[in-house]
Amino acid sequence: MNVKKVVGIGWSGGAINSFVILEDGPLTESSIVPAPTLYLIHMAQDGQLSNSIRSSAHDLRSFFEALRAHGQDWRKLTDSDMSGYLYGHLKTARSCTDKTTNRHISTLKQFYAHAWQIGMLDAPASFTYNYVSTEQKVQGDSEKKVNFDLYNKYIEKGIFSSLLSNVKAKSPFEKERDELVLHLGYYCGLRCAEVTDPRNLQTDDLRKRIAVAVQSNDKTITVPIIGKGDKLRQVDFHPKVFKKIKTFLEGRRKPEYVADGSLICKRDGASLFEGHATNIFKSARVLASANIENVIAELHTKDPHLHFITKPNFLKLTFHALRHTYATNLVDFCYKNGYDPWQYVPEQMGHEDVATTKDYVVFDGKLQRREKVRRALNDEHND
């Protein structure tokens, strides 16, 4: 969905400026999402400031997008549904602060009150708007719930391959670089900003680490990454990323072609802006969307338990979904190879809160273990 400003809306009190929420795609008569748009116009009629209306518009877009992803009707939500949105979507998936979450709550309260006043609801909304605040989480007053929104952010290998094949660039150097950007998210769990941070992925350091690995016949390297809050963690780079970096450094990223410095840089060695990885992912997603229905249909035929992978969810994916997927796959890797996910996953991801790791452990159980147990039982029965 999109938020668009509309200027000069005529009404009895004179022309007003407001915002509307539109469905994605070509603009048609049915593009306007009516309920939230009516509320936004009401805010303008009430003389509220443009910034306040814009803020409410983005809050409501977030709400209606989440409802769409879960196939829910805003008029039929339970108190549990609302609490799930506030905690699962805002607090956990989007990492909103308590202040931001409370702003969303205020917007939703006023939206539902207006909907009742104009007859869009049969009865006033009676949500408690309860959620687990940061303070409560620190005090241990409430147990963290499962982040079901991870379902919408899981990128299966076939989906990732489709994204990778749709990386387009002006030169072979840029194409190889940008493919590597997606690999760093999917196989190493790096955040968008970490990929282009000039303190990370220095080519001279990577060359030394690769040389040591080659000498000892290792297929991976451990790389220091400065991340959120300027905190340092040691990340084990997947063999696929190791090979891709090695090839890049020995080819188009040779120092005689591009001076040593940031691995992910411009053709002249200059730094890229922080949102580069986000833009690369978005561009690949847009191009891949033309054929994604066929990719998903084939995926569902092969693995029916991945039914939650849908085109609407695909169209909402961001670069950060690569990190979510990496964490989930890392839990699976730990169980397969006898490692403790409660220790290894936080180390690789930079998690400070064990409850964040719990999200991925529980999600992996739902995504991987249940289906594997079911298959094992089927195999036993067939034998």
C-alpha positions, 0 to 999 in steps of 0.5 A, spaced: 500 500 500 502 507 498 500 513 502 499 519 497 498 526 499 492 530 495 491 537 495 485 541 494 479 536 496 473 540 496 468 540 502 463 545 505 468 548 509 473 550 503 478 546 500 483 541 504 489 537 503 489 530 506 492 524 505 489 517 502 492 510 502 492 506 496 492 499 494 499 497 490 498 497 482 495 502 477 490 507 479 483 505 479 476 507 482 477 501 487 485 503 489 483 507 495 482 504 501 476 507 504 476 506 512 483 509 513 482 514 508 475 517 510 479 518 517 484 522 514 480 526 511 476 527 517 483 529 521 484 534 515 476 537 516 478 538 523 484 542 522 489 538 524 496 539 522 499 536 515 505 532 519 500 529 524 495 527 518 501 524 514 504 520 521 497 517 522 497 515 514 503 511 515 500 508 522 494 506 518 498 503 512 502 499 517 496 496 520 492 495 514 498 492 510 499 487 516 491 485 516 492 484 508 498 479 509 494 475 515 487 475 511 484 479 517 478 484 516 479 490 521 472 490 523 472 483 526 478 483 530 479 480 537 483 483 542 488 478 541 488 480 534 490 487 536 495 485 541 498 480 536 499 486 531 502 491 537 507 486 539 508 481 533 508 486 528 510 493 531 515 491 537 518 485 534 518 485 527 519 492 526 523 493 532 518 499 534 520 503 541 514 503 546 514 511 544 512 509 537 508 503 539 504 508 543 503 513 537 500 507 533 495 505 539 493 512 539 492 513 532 488 506 532 484 508 538 482 515 534 481 511 527 476 506 531 472 511 534 471 515 528 469 508 524 464 507 530 461 515 529 460 514 522 457 508 522 462 503 519 462 499 525 456 496 529 458 497 536 464 501 539 471 497 539 473 495 545 480 493 545 485 493 551 491 495 546 495 491 551 502 489 549 509 487 552 513 493 553 520 494 554 520 495 561 515 489 562 520 485 558 526 487 563 522 486 569 520 479 566 512 480 568 510 477 561 513 471 557 514 473 550 510 471 544 512 467 538 513 472 532 508 469 527 510 475 522 517 471 521 512 467 516 511 473 512 519 474 512 522 467 510 525 467 503 526 459 501 532 458 497 528 458 490 525 465 492 532 467 493 535 464 487 529 468 483 531 474 486 539 473 485 537 472 478 534 478 477 540 483 480 541 488 474 547 492 473 550 497 468 557 493 468 559 486 470 563 489 476 556 492 479 553 486 477 558 481 481 558 486 487 550 487 488 550 479 487 555 479 493 550 484 497 544 479 497 549 473 499 552 477 505 544 478 507 542 471 506 548 467 508 551 471 513 545 475 516 548 482 515 544 488 516 543 493 510 548 498 513 553 493 515 554 491 508 556 498 506 559 500 513 566 502 511 569 499 517 567 493 515 569 488 509 576 491 508 579 488 502 586 488 505 583 484 511 579 479 507 585 477 503 589 476 509 584 471 512 582 468 505 590 466 504 590 463 511 584 459 510 586 457 503 593 455 506 589 450 512 584 448 506 578 451 510 572 453 506 570 459 510 573 465 514 571 468 520 570 476 519 569 482 524 563 486 523 561 492 527 553 492 527 548 496 531 550 500 536 557 500 534 558 493 537 563 488 534 561 481 533 565 475 529 561 472 523 563 465 520 562 466 513 558 461 509 563 457 504 558 460 498 560 467 500 567 465 502 568 463 494 564 469 492 568 474 495 575 470 493 573 470 486 571 477 486 577 479 490 581 475 485 578 478 479 574 485 478 576 487 485 583 486 484 587 492 487 590 494 480 583 495 478 580 498 484 584 500 490 583 497 497 578 499 501 571 497 502 569 490 499 562 493 497 564 500 493 563 504 487 567 502 481 572 508 483 573 505 490 568 510 493 563 508 498 556 507 497 550 510 501 547 506 507 541 504 503 544 501 497 543 494 499 536 496 500 535 498 493 538 492 490 534 488 494 528 492 492 530 492 484 531 485 484 524 483 487 520 488 482 523 484 476 522 477 480 515 479 481 513 478 474 514 470 474 514 469 482 507 466 481 510 460 477 516 460 482 511 459 488 507 454 485 513 450 483 515 451 490 508 449 493 508 443 489 515 440 492 513 443 499 506 444 501 508 445 508 511 452 505 504 454 503 505 461 507 509 463 501 505 467 497 506 473 492 503 478 497 508 476 502 513 476 497 512 483 494 513 486 501 519 483 502 525 487 504 533 486 505 532 485 512 528 479 511 534 476 508 537 476 515 531 473 518 531 467 514 539 467 515 537 466 523 532 461 522 536 457 517 542 458 522 537 454 528 536 448 523 544 448 522 545 448 529 540 442 530 543 438 524 550 439 526 549 438 534 551 445 536 547 449 541 543 454 537 542 458 544 549 460 544 551 460 536 545 464 534 546 470 538 553 470 537 552 470 529 546 475 529 549 480 535 542 478 539 543 481 546 536 479 548 535 471 549 527 472 547 529 475 540 533 468 539 527 464 542 523 467 536 527 464 531 528 457 535 520 457 536 519 459 528 524 454 526 520 448 530 514 450 526 517 451 520 522 445 520 521 440 525 514 439 525 514 437 517 520 433 518 517 429 524 511 428 520 515 425 514 519 421 519 512 418 521 509 417 514 516 413 512 515 409 518 508 407 516 510 406 509 516 401 512 
